[in-house]
Amino acid sequence: MNPLRAQLSADRTPAPATVVIFGASGDLTKRKLVPALYNLMLERHLSRIAIVGASRSTLSDDAFRQRLEEGVDAYSRRRPIDRSLWDSMAPSIHYQPVDFADPAMFRELKTRLEAIEKEHNLPGNRLFYLSTPPSVFAPIIRNLGQAGLVNPGEDPFARVVIEKPFGTDLASAQSLNHQVHQVLEERQIYRIDHYLGKETVQNLLVFRYANSIFEPMWNNKYVRSVQITGAETLGVEQRGSYFEKAGILRDMVQNHLFQVLCLAAMEPPASFDADAVRDEKTKVLKALRPVTGRDVDDFVLRGQYTKGSVLGRDVAGYREEANVDPESRTETYVALKLGIDNWRWAGVPFYLRSAKRMPKKVTEIAVHFRPAPHRLFGDARMAHLEGNVLAIRIQPDEGITLTLGSKVPGQAIEIAPVSMEFRYASSFGVEAPEAYERLLLDALNGEPTLFTRGDEVEASWRFITPIHEAWAESETAPFPYEAGSWGPPEAEALLTDGMMWRKP
Ligand SMILES: NC(=O)c1ccc[n+]([C@@H]2O[C@H](COP(=O)([O-])OP(=O)(O)OC[C@H]3O[C@@H](n4cnc5c(N)ncnc54)[C@H](OP(=O)(O)O)[C@@H]3O)[C@@H](O)[C@H]2O)c1
């Protein structure tokens, strides 16, 4: 189907297919992927599928079904589990042990898939989902190719969803792209960033392009600056050894926050076609003014949490966490001042920040508009107004708030900020689907708009890698900030024009 028609159509039921999950004994499969497939089934978005799990562990079909049932029971958006639906799904769930380094096991997988598809009368459409550590992405794809499992035809189709992270720097992302392209065509590759599956992130596109009032103001003539925040209350939890190597710039900014930045800043695409949208997103990344060498300290600020209190609970500092070096220089807070060198955004700073152990979990975009050109009511009365702010909350409590200046009732002209609110939950009264539901359905439908293209990933790493290189050479350590605070006080100095970081 034409991708535009398919995306806009309410009936998006894809052709029957087999979803093959590599990393099937892992956490993501149990917590997100299978509950998402179950909810799609429950809401009748899927007609017929088989789920085939593959990983090193030895599991019987029954043991695998049991594990997934527990996952659906515990983590599904819609609970309790619908017994009759699960009983009808369970017979088409299977497990095949596969060592990802062993080509013979992929040939066995192929034989098993053919048998399963025959048993369930499925046409051979296959969606392979790589829910594994990134170190095995390339071997899995190579072995899929060698086993003849990913032929480029569309009927039946073979598509591959690749989890994050896609590379850890520019060279590794380029190398992974190269290895993947030796086996797959770009249109078969679905690099997932689950932020793009979130309703409010997609609403950014609708909000900008389905309303005529915002777009005329969406430029440097009216916008003073933009702040994008991705704040978590959690620390590194059980993932200390992973996080030590990653840091928040890799873990959150290169992927999630840059995706949000692209949707907020891109030019209107000519259509909602996947490549038209992704071309415009990539142009934003390519227009980012590079920050390299000595400039890094002027445009990027890193921090690391010390012990403190979050949501009323005392928590340890980052260096005291399990599997973290007591002298670690890994950043758990990062703030960036970005410039987008194009006609629309010249001179408008984009401030991005992401951190762990913040006082609140919140992801939002705040567009700060310029103040009124003439201070009709006098400087003193208008001084405390920061100008109109349009805040788009991506999570939690999804919605949009517009801050306006209003006259305080009374005899004098006194101005105070008031807000106009739109809240998803109260306006629509229905629960939004989970990001993984939307993205799995898109991948099964062959709609890659909300997945990241190879050149897009490389463009984001091209910007990020020099920052890591400068940090590696630097003698300085991240600025400490107390867990439960909004980050190091030094971060305020990154903002110019009298702006301050929001405390959403
Ligand atoms: N968990 C999340 O919320 C989340 C969110 C976003 C992205 N991700 C990404 O999703 C991926 C999976 O995450 P996860 O949390 O599910 O990881 P996990 O719990 O550690 O599971 C990893 C899976 O990969 C398998 N595996 C690892 N090395 C293998 C090898 N050499 N050969 C065969 N199987 C191998 C493991 O199987 P065996 O144990 O049977 O060997 C296991 O099933 C990662 O890339 C992660 O970055 C996860």
The ligand as a Gaussian input file, in Angstrom:
#p B3LYP/6-31G(d) Opt

LIG

0 1
 N       15.229000      -3.258000      28.216000
 C       14.828000      -2.110000      27.727000
 O       13.937000      -1.436000      28.265000
 C       15.430000      -1.560000      26.472000
 C       14.988000      -0.324000      26.034000
 C       15.491000       0.161000      24.843000
 C       16.419000      -0.575000      24.137000
 N       16.860000      -1.760000      24.581000
 C       17.821000      -2.499000      23.760000
 O       17.251000      -3.753000      23.432000
 C       18.263000      -4.754000      23.378000
 C       17.886000      -5.882000      24.299000
 O       17.711000      -5.400000      25.615000
 P       17.330000      -6.354000      26.830000
 O       17.122000      -5.445000      27.979000
 O       16.258000      -7.292000      26.458000
 O       18.694000      -7.163000      27.038000
 P       18.901000      -8.510000      27.887000
 O       17.834000      -8.694000      28.890000
 O       20.322000      -8.490000      28.322000
 O       18.721000      -9.658000      26.772000
 C       19.667000      -9.858000      25.747000
 C       19.240000     -11.062000      24.926000
 O       20.232000     -11.295000      23.922000
 C       20.627000     -12.669000      23.980000
 N       22.045000     -12.781000      23.622000
 C       23.047000     -12.006000      24.034000
 N       24.204000     -12.372000      23.460000
 C       23.918000     -13.420000      22.678000
 C       24.690000     -14.265000      21.816000
 N       26.003000     -14.065000      21.648000
 N       24.071000     -15.257000      21.159000
 C       22.753000     -15.453000      21.335000
 N       21.960000     -14.705000      22.140000
 C       22.543000     -13.699000      22.794000
 C       20.342000     -13.108000      25.361000
 O       20.048000     -14.469000      25.277000
 P       20.652000     -15.587000      26.253000
 O       20.637000     -14.998000      27.625000
 O       19.687000     -16.708000      26.069000
 O       21.990000     -15.825000      25.744000
 C       19.081000     -12.334000      25.716000
 O       17.947000     -12.987000      25.209000
 C       19.562000      -4.035000      23.727000
 O       20.204000      -3.673000      22.527000
 C       19.113000      -2.782000      24.463000
 O       20.027000      -1.728000      24.290000
 C       16.357000      -2.280000      25.746000

